[in-house]
Amino acid sequence: MQRGEFPRGTVRQLVIESDAIANNMLGDPTTRRVDVYIPAGHDGSGLPLLVDLVGFTSGGPKHTNWNNFGENVPERADRLIAEGKMAPCVIAFPDCFTRLGGNQYVNSAAMGNWADFITRECVPMIEAELGCGGTGKRGVFGKSSGGYAAMVHALLYPTFWSAAASHSGDMGFELMFAADFAHTLRRIDKRGGTIEAFIEHFEKAPKIDGSDLHALMILAMAATYDPDPDSYLGIRLPVTMDTCERIEDRWAQWLKWDPLEMLDEHGEGLKQLKGLFIDCGDVDQYNLLYGARRMHRALSARDIAHVYEEFPDNHSSTDYRMDVSLPYLTRVLSD
């Protein structure tokens, strides 16, 4: 698309020295960059604050970079605000990339306490610096792993966040993860037969293999949902390494983090939100549509107000859906 001429906001670069993620077993740095968008004509004071949690393999600053054939998120916000479709807001883009390729933004003994990083360090720093956000004026959004995080943060921290938008978020773990364990074991076998050998090969390879990257994602999920401090980088799989048989007690630890499974304990808190938005492509290649439909049905059965949409597309290159979610979030947070 051709970029239009609109009043341009500014992007400030802040830095956090994090205590929250100092527990990580990956050797990941605790010094983290946070890009912050401030709309044209504003200094941030009094505006709602949105936090963009990006998907797996990405980092927040990627969304402020130049984007070929399209807008980055600050440019998108400039346009939406100029067109009168979106209320002015501050948007934060924290760098939460990890050695294992990404983040689910929850606390983990292996990955680091990323939920604490967001809620106890990142957001308070931005609000103190700019005078934005605060109780009733904070929203979180993301796609894929970030969409998962937006949903989980809404479930776990409904008094901290007041609105959330989950684009194609991870829901329904049985459908999206279980079939990948055999693939992951095949890649591990091909790269030396152990998780340590696999990661060593991945990190030394001159070119990233897409199949290896997908296996790395499963290892990252293992370090997130069922970390083992006695294993290499805290990673253990919920299947046997030779026959891929499910280890039920380990798989049960994963399921505790499935948003669908979390509803029974935490669903009532969602009624405190000013807004909850969920969408998914109707041909999502990771089977996330079915989890999204189940979530929509479960929320409706509990009389939890939300907006649910399906759109004609798959999981890839769907940032254009922010044209729907960002105006929604700023509207409910500005009320």
N, C-alpha and C positions, 0 to 999 in steps of 0.2 A: 504494500500500500504506500501511497505517497504521503509524506509527512506534511501536515498543515502548519500554518503559522498561528500560534496561540501564545498568550502570555506564559512565559516559562518560569516554573518554580526553580528552586535551588536544591542541590543535594549536598548535605554536609557529611563528612566522614568522622565518626566518633570511634574511640577505641576503649574496650573493656579489658581489664586484667581480671580474669574470672577465678574466683575461689570455687564456684559450684562445680566446674568440670575438671578440677584438679585431681579428682579421684579416678579419671579414666585410665584404663590399662593399655591404651593404644599408643601412648606417647604423643597424643595430639596436643598442640599448643594451647595454652590458656589465654593468650593475648588474642582478642577477637575484634575484627572490624565490624562496625555497624553503620551502614549508609542510611541517612535519614532525609527523606523528601519533605520540603516545606513549600506549599503552593505560593504562586506569585501574589504579591501584595500582603503577605502575612509573615509574621516572625514565629509562628507556631502557637503562640499563647492563646489558650481557650479553645483550641481546635480538638476534635476527636483524634485519637491515635489508632492507626491500624498497623498490625505487625504481619508481614509477609513471610510465611514459612514455606520455603521452596521444596521441590520434590527431590527424590533420591538422585545422586550424582551431581547435584547442583549446590550453589551457595548463594546466600542473599544478594551479595554485590553483583551477581550475574544479571539480576533483574534491573540494575541501574546502568548496565553497559549498553553501548551502541548495539542495535539489533538490525541485522540485514532484512530488508523487505518488510519492516514493521516497526512498531513502537516498543520501547522498553516501558517499564511500568510508570516511571515519572512522566514520560511523554503521554502515555495513555491517560494518566490522571489530569495532566494539563488540558488535554482535549476535552475530556468529560466535564471538567469544571467549566471550561470556556463555553461549552455547548449548553450549560445549565442543567446537565443530567446528573451531576454529582456535587455534593456539598464539599467545600474545602476541608481538607484533613491533612494530618501528618502521617507519613507512611515510613515504617522502619524496615530495614532489610538486613537482619543479622547474619553474619557468616557462621554457619553451624556445620560446615563440612568436616568430615572425619576421615581417618585412615581407611575405613571400610567403605567409603564411598557416599556416605549420606547420614541421615538422621531421621528418627521418628519423634524426637523432641520430648521424650519422657526420661525420667531418672533411671539410670542403669549403673550397676557396679562396674561394668566393663566399658561402656561407651562414654560415661560421664553423666552428671546430673543436669541434663539439658532442660528439663522443665524448670528447675530452679534457676538456671541461667537466664531463661526468658522472663520468668515472672518476678524473680527476686533481684536480678542484676540489670538486665537489659532495659526492660520497661521503666523501672524506677529511675535509672540514669537519664533516659530520654525525657521523661516527664519533668525531672528536676532541671534539666538543661533548657528545655523549651517551654515549660509551662503548659503543655498539652495533655490530653488524656485525663486520667484520674477516674475515680469511681463513676461508673455509668457511661463512660466515654471511651472505653477501650474495646477494640475488635481485633480478631485474629482470622486470617484466611490463608489458604494454600491449596495446592493441587497435589494429588497422588500421596506421597508420604507427608507432604505439607497439608493436604486435605484430611488425611488421617489425624495429624496433629491438631488441626483446628477442631475436629470433632471430639477428640480425647480431652483437649484442654477445656472445651465447653462442658464436658461431662465432669471433669475433676475439679475445675476451678470456676464454677459459675458465678461466684461472688467477685472474682477478679476480672474476668472478661464479661462484657455485656452483650456481645454479638459475635457470631462466628459464621464463616462461609467455607464449606468443604467441597472442593471441586474434585470429583473422581477419586475420593479418598478410600484408603484401604479399609474394607469392611467385609466380613465373611471370610475368615482366614482359611476355612476348610477348602473353599473354592479357589482362592488365589494363591495360597502357599503350598498346600499339601502335595500337589502334583509336581512341584519343583524340587522336592527332596531327591528324587532319583536322578534328575538332571544334575543337581549339585554334586552328588556322589560320583557321577561319571566324570565330571570335570576335575574333581579332587583326585580320582584315580589316574586321570591322564597327566596330572601335574605332580605326581610323586607319591600319591596315596595318603597323605596326611594334610590336615588343614594348614599346618605350618608350611609345608612344602608348597602347597597351592598358593598361599599368600606371598611367599618368597618369589615364586615364579611370576605372579601377577605384577609385583612391584619392580621386578627386574626386566620384564619383557619390553622390547622396543616399541611394541604396538599393543594397544588394548584389544583383546579378543572379546567380542560381544557376548559369546556364550560364557566366558569366564566372568565377565562383569555381572551377568545375571546370577551366577553362582555366588559371587561376592555379596550381592544383595541379600541372599538367603543367610549367609554367614553374619552379615550385619544385623539381620532380624534376630538371629539366635543370640547374639551378644546383647541385644536390646531386651528381648522378652524373657530369656532364661539364662542370664549370665552365670558363668562358673568361674570363680576366682582361681581355681586350681588348674584351669585349662589354658592353653595358649591363647593369649589376648582375651581370655574370658569366654571363648567360643565353644559351645557344645551343641550338637544337633539333636533334635528330638526323634531321631531314627538311628538304628544300628548302622554302623559304617560299612558292614559287609553285605547285609541282606535288605537294608532299607525298611526294616520293620519298625513300626511306630512304638516309641517308648512313651506310654500313656501319661505317666506323671510329668514328664518333660513337656509333652504336647499340651497338657493341661495348663502349664505355666504360660505358654503362648496364648491360649484361648482366653485367659484372664484379661488380656490386653486387646481382644477383639471388641470394637465399639458395640457390636450387637450383644455381646455377652456382658458388657459393662452396664447396660441399660437397667437391669434389675436393681443394682445397687445405687447407681448414680443418676438414673433418668429423671427423677423428680426434680433435681437441681436445675435441669434445663428450662423449667418453667419460669425461672428467675431472669432468663435472658430477654433482652429487648428484640432480638432477632436471631434466627437460625436458618441458614440457606444451605441446601444440599443439591448438587446436580451430578450428572454422569452421562457420558456418551452412550447411545443405545447399541453400539457395536464395540464397546470397550474390550480390548483384546486380553485383558487380565481378569476378566469375569467380574469386574467391580460393579457392573450394572445390577447384578442380582443381589449383591450386598446392599447397594443403595436402595433398591426397591424394598428389601426386607426392613431396612432402617426406616424408610418412609412409612411402611405399614405399622411397624412397632411404635413409632412416635405418634401416629394417628390414633392407635388403640389406647395410648396413654393420655390422649388429649393434650399433647405437647405441640404448641404452635410452631410451625416451620413452613418454609417455602421449599418445594421439591420440584425439580425440572429435569427432564431428559432431553437431550439434543442429538441431532443426527450426525454423529461423528464417533471416532474411536478415542483412545487415550492420549494421542500424540498431538502436539502443537495446537493446543486449545486455549491459549492465553486470551483469545478474544472473548471468552466467557467472563472475564473480569469486567467487561462492559455491562454485564448484568449484576454481578456481585458487589462491585465497588460502590455504585450508586445506592444499592440496597443497604449496605452496611453504613454508609455515611448518613443515609436518611434516618435509619432507626436510632443511630447514636446521636443525631442532632435533635431528636424529639425531646 
